[in-house]
């Protein structure tokens, strides 16, 4: 089945996510306005700068429609900054930074280090070993019992799921390996549809 996946296209590596989706034979639509959310089976929120993305979500009028769509069951995958925006709590976010409170995790921005500290590492995940790219990556500081840990690095959770929401600390779209996007579409999007 061809799924219609929206890619939040306000900032960040949204084009790389769209490439992964289309490589898997699904439709990708850039989401910049509330009207772009219509008819989607899933939504990907890319990396970028989370406080800037928060401001852009507000100024574009997208914040409330996305929050409501996720609450209504829209399958959503947040990577890096996207994960921060989906979190229940941001430890060191700006005072005016909003988050969707869609997955019960607490995150700390840039906790794996600044841009100069970016790194690549193999991650043990539910789909097997996956080569992760960590760029100013957030750290998951706590997860509730409702959250399933699907991937770890150094014993720490870096890939998590709660219901219709999947989130990663790293950038799977930059690896040339679309398996996590495939997992999202096959396991999160199709679960919502059945």
C-alpha positions in Angstrom: 0.0 0.0 0.0 1.2 3.5 -0.8 1.3 5.7 2.3 1.1 9.5 2.2 3.8 10.8 4.5 4.1 14.5 5.3 7.6 16.0 6.0 7.6 19.1 8.2 9.5 21.5 5.9 10.0 24.6 7.9 13.7 23.9 8.6 16.2 21.1 8.6 17.0 18.0 6.5 13.4 17.5 5.2 14.5 16.8 1.6 16.6 13.8 2.8 13.6 12.4 4.7 11.4 12.8 1.6 14.0 10.9 -0.5 13.9 8.0 2.0 10.1 7.9 1.8 10.0 8.0 -2.0 12.8 5.4 -2.2 10.5 3.1 -0.3 7.7 3.6 -2.9 5.5 6.0 -0.8 4.4 9.5 -1.4 6.1 12.4 0.4 4.5 15.8 0.8 6.3 18.9 2.3 4.2 20.4 5.1 4.4 24.1 5.5 0.8 25.1 6.2 -2.1 23.5 8.1 -3.8 22.6 4.8 -0.8 20.4 3.9 -1.7 18.0 6.8 -4.9 17.0 5.0 -5.1 13.3 4.0 -1.7 12.3 5.5 -1.1 8.8 6.8 2.0 9.9 8.8 4.2 12.8 9.5 8.0 13.1 9.9 9.5 16.0 11.9 13.2 16.4 10.9 16.2 17.6 12.7 17.2 21.3 12.7 17.3 23.9 15.5 14.5 23.0 17.9 13.8 26.5 19.3 13.7 28.0 15.8 11.4 25.2 14.7 9.2 25.9 17.7 8.9 29.6 16.6 8.2 28.6 13.0 5.5 26.2 14.1 3.8 29.0 15.9 4.2 31.7 13.2 3.0 29.3 10.4 -0.1 28.3 12.4 1.0 24.7 12.3 1.6 24.0 16.0 -2.0 23.5 17.1 -3.1 21.5 14.0 -0.1 19.2 14.4 -0.6 18.8 18.1 -4.3 17.9 17.5 -3.5 15.5 14.6 -0.9 13.6 16.8 -3.4 13.4 19.7 -6.0 12.0 17.2 -3.5 9.3 16.2 -1.5 10.6 13.3 1.6 8.4 13.1 4.6 10.7 13.7 8.4 10.2 13.6 10.6 12.9 15.1 14.4 12.9 14.6 16.9 15.0 16.6 15.1 18.4 16.9 11.9 16.6 15.9 12.3 14.4 18.9 12.8 17.4 21.2 9.5 18.9 19.9 7.6 15.7 20.5 8.9 15.3 24.1 7.0 15.7 27.3 9.7 17.9 28.8 12.7 19.8 27.5 15.2 20.2 30.3 17.2 23.2 28.9 14.9 24.7 26.2 14.2 28.3 25.9 11.4 29.7 28.1 9.2 30.4 25.1 9.9 27.0 23.4 6.8 24.8 22.9 6.7 21.1 22.6 3.9 18.7 21.7 4.0 16.5 24.8 3.3 13.5 22.6 5.8 11.0 24.0 6.6 10.7 27.7 10.3 11.4 27.6 12.5 14.1 29.1 15.2 15.4 26.7 18.2 17.7 27.0 19.1 19.7 23.9 22.7 19.2 22.5 23.5 16.9 25.4 25.8 14.7 23.2 27.8 17.9 22.5 27.9 20.9 20.2 28.4 20.8 16.4 32.1 20.1 16.8 31.3 17.0 18.9 29.1 15.4 16.2 29.8 11.8 15.7 28.7 8.6 14.0 28.2 5.3 15.8 26.5 1.9 15.4 23.3 1.6 17.4 21.6 -1.6 18.6 18.0 -1.3 17.4 14.8 -3.3 16.9 15.7 -3.6 13.2 19.3 -4.7 13.9 22.5 -2.7 13.9 22.0 0.8 12.5 24.6 3.4 11.8 23.5 6.6 13.5 24.6 10.1 12.8 24.5 12.4 15.9 24.7 16.1 15.2 24.2 18.3 18.2 22.1 15.4 19.4 19.7 15.5 22.3 19.9 13.0 25.1 16.9 11.2 26.5 17.2 11.7 30.2 14.1 9.7 31.3 11.4 7.6 29.8 8.0 6.6 31.4 6.8 3.0 31.6 4.6 3.8 28.6 7.6 4.3 26.3 9.3 1.4 24.5 13.0 1.7 24.0 13.8 0.4 20.5 17.4 1.4 20.2 20.4 2.2 22.5 23.8 3.7 22.2 26.2 3.1 25.2 23.3 1.7 27.2 21.3 4.9 26.7 18.0 5.1 24.8 18.3 6.8 21.4 15.3 5.4 19.6 11.9 5.2 21.4 8.2 4.7 20.7 5.0 5.4 22.4 1.9 4.4 20.5 1.7 6.4 17.3 4.9 8.3 18.0 8.5 7.2 17.1 11.5 9.4 18.0 15.3 9.2 17.6 18.2 11.3 18.9 20.1 10.8 15.7 19.6 11.4 11.9 18.6 8.2 10.1 17.9 10.2 6.9 21.6 11.0 6.4 22.8 7.5 6.3 21.6 6.2 3.0 19.8 3.4 4.9 16.0 3.8 4.8 15.3 0.9 7.2 14.0 3.1 10.0 11.7 5.0 7.7 10.5 1.6 6.5 10.0 0.5 10.1 8.0 3.8 10.8 5.8 3.2 7.7 5.3 -0.5 8.2 5.0 -0.6 12.0 3.7 2.8 13.1 1.7 4.1 10.1 0.1 0.7 9.3 -0.8 0.1 13.0 -2.7 3.3 12.9 -4.6 2.3 9.8 -5.7 -1.1 11.0 
